[in-house]
Structure formats: structure tokens, C-alpha cells
Amino acid sequence: MDDAQQNPAEEKREGEGENRRESVVDRRLGAERRTTAVSESKFIGTDRRTAQERRADTGLERRRGPGRRLSDDRRSAEEGEMTAEQFEFVMAIETYKKVNKKMYPTWTEVLEVMQQLGYRKVEHRDIQLENVPEPELLKKSA
């Protein structure tokens, strides 16, 4: 094939480098960066590839480690079955939304509904919340 019949797309344009598609070197065959040690990689900073958890345990994590199971109430709720307490709360929120013509109640309104259902803080919390003071406990009525 002479120069005049060459495909115009394959022609080397003036000012461009060589066609990379014709290169024999496969860049994927190079060193795997994820397996190199930090000292060899010339990286300056903390190594975040360790299995060490960087966040503090608050008790609110959704992921459970080995040996930690869902409570029966939580498991049944996730499967679509609700306890009477869960059903009462859902229906109270739905009623609040209908009466007040609100699609999405604020957290203050949700707390108000919970208090109208009779819920009060009577025990200290089991979870760790940073920079959140614990409100005073109400006396249990005997």
C-alpha cells in the first residue's frame, strides 16, 4: 500500500506523538501499587490500608461483627413483621402526618409524638454520643 492510499485516521498528524494503540507495552503489566510497602512507594503520610478502625465505637453502627446478632424485634421488623409497640409508633406518626398535612415531620415533631405516646427518658443511654449532654431523667412513677 503506498502513502497516498493510507487510512487518514492512521496517518500521523503533525505535532502529535506516536500512536499509542500500536504500542507493544501493556501498562497493566507494571508493578502493582497496592502491594508495595509504604517504605518502597515514597509515600509520605499515614497508611490507611490497615484493618484498624479509625472511628470510635458509639453503639449505633449498623454493621455487626462476628458473633453479634440482631435482636428478635429488630430482625422481625426488617423482615416486615412489627411488634405492637412498633406498629403503634408507625401509626402515631402516620396520623400526625395526616392531621397536620405534613409529608415529612421534623425530629422535634417526632419527639413530640413519642412523648404523646407516653415515652419518657427514665434510664441512662447505652450509646456513646460525643458532645451531647444527657438530659435529666424523669422519676419513675410506681
C-alpha positions in Angstrom: 0.0 0.0 0.0 1.5 3.3 -1.0 1.4 6.5 1.1 -1.5 8.0 -0.9 -3.8 5.1 -0.1 -3.1 5.1 3.7 -6.1 5.4 6.0 -6.4 9.1 7.0 -7.2 8.1 10.6 -4.0 6.2 10.9 -1.9 9.0 9.4 0.5 10.7 11.8 -0.6 14.3 12.2 1.9 17.0 12.5 2.7 17.8 16.2 1.3 14.6 17.6 3.2 11.8 19.2 3.3 8.2 18.2 0.0 6.2 18.1 -0.4 4.5 21.5 -2.6 1.8 20.1 0.4 0.4 18.2 2.5 0.2 21.3 3.6 -3.2 22.4 4.0 -2.3 26.1 1.0 -3.2 28.2 0.8 -0.7 31.1 -1.2 -3.2 33.1 1.8 -5.4 33.5 3.7 -2.9 35.6 4.2 -3.1 39.4 1.0 -3.4 41.4 0.9 -0.3 43.6 -1.4 -1.7 46.2 1.0 -4.5 47.1 4.1 -2.3 47.5 5.3 -1.5 51.0 4.9 2.1 52.2 8.6 2.5 52.6 9.2 1.5 48.9 6.5 3.7 47.5 8.0 7.0 48.6 4.5 7.9 50.1 4.6 10.5 52.9 1.5 10.2 55.1 -0.5 7.7 57.1 -1.1 4.2 55.8 -4.9 3.8 55.7 -4.8 0.2 54.4 -4.6 -1.3 57.9 -7.6 -3.0 59.4 -7.6 -0.7 62.3 -10.9 1.1 62.7 -10.5 4.9 62.7 -13.9 5.8 64.2 -14.8 5.3 67.8 -17.5 2.7 68.7 -20.7 4.6 69.5 -23.1 1.7 69.7 -25.0 3.0 66.7 -23.2 1.1 64.0 -25.3 -0.9 61.5 -22.7 -3.4 60.7 -22.4 -6.2 63.1 -19.2 -8.1 63.6 -18.9 -11.8 64.1 -21.0 -13.2 66.9 -23.3 -10.1 67.1 -26.8 -10.9 66.2 -29.9 -8.8 65.7 -32.4 -8.7 68.5 -35.6 -10.6 67.7 -37.6 -7.4 67.5 -35.2 -5.8 65.0 -34.9 -8.9 62.9 -38.7 -9.3 62.7 -39.1 -5.6 61.8 -36.6 -5.9 59.0 -38.5 -8.9 57.7 -41.7 -6.9 57.6 -43.3 -8.1 60.9 -43.8 -5.4 63.6 -44.3 -5.7 67.3 -47.3 -3.9 68.8 -45.0 -1.2 70.1 -43.5 -0.6 66.6 -47.0 -0.6 65.0 -48.3 1.9 67.5 -45.4 4.3 66.8 -45.7 4.0 63.0 -49.5 4.6 63.2 -49.0 7.6 65.5 -46.5 9.2 63.0 -48.9 8.5 60.1 -51.8 10.0 62.0 -49.7 13.1 62.9 -48.7 13.5 59.2 -52.4 13.3 58.1 -53.7 15.7 60.7 -51.0 18.3 60.2 -50.8 17.8 56.4 -47.0 17.2 56.6 -45.3 14.7 54.5 -42.0 14.8 56.5 -42.2 15.7 60.2 -39.2 17.3 61.8 -37.3 15.4 64.5 -38.8 17.8 67.1 -42.3 16.8 65.9 -41.3 13.1 66.1 -40.1 13.5 69.7 -43.4 15.3 70.4 -45.4 12.3 69.0 -43.3 9.9 71.1 -44.0 12.0 74.3 -47.7 12.0 73.4 -47.5 8.2 73.3 -46.2 8.2 76.8 -42.4 7.7 76.3 -40.2 9.4 78.8 -36.4 9.2 79.5 -36.1 7.1 82.6 -32.8 5.4 82.1 -29.3 6.5 81.1 -28.5 5.8 77.4 -26.4 2.8 76.3 -24.8 4.5 73.4 -21.9 7.0 73.3 -22.7 10.4 71.8 -19.8 12.9 71.6 -20.5 16.4 72.8 -24.2 15.6 73.7 -25.2 16.2 77.3 -27.6 13.7 78.7 -30.9 15.3 79.8 -32.2 14.8 83.3 -34.0 11.6 84.0 -37.7 11.7 85.0 -38.7 9.9 88.1 -40.3 6.5 87.5 -43.9 6.6 88.7 -44.5 3.5 90.8 
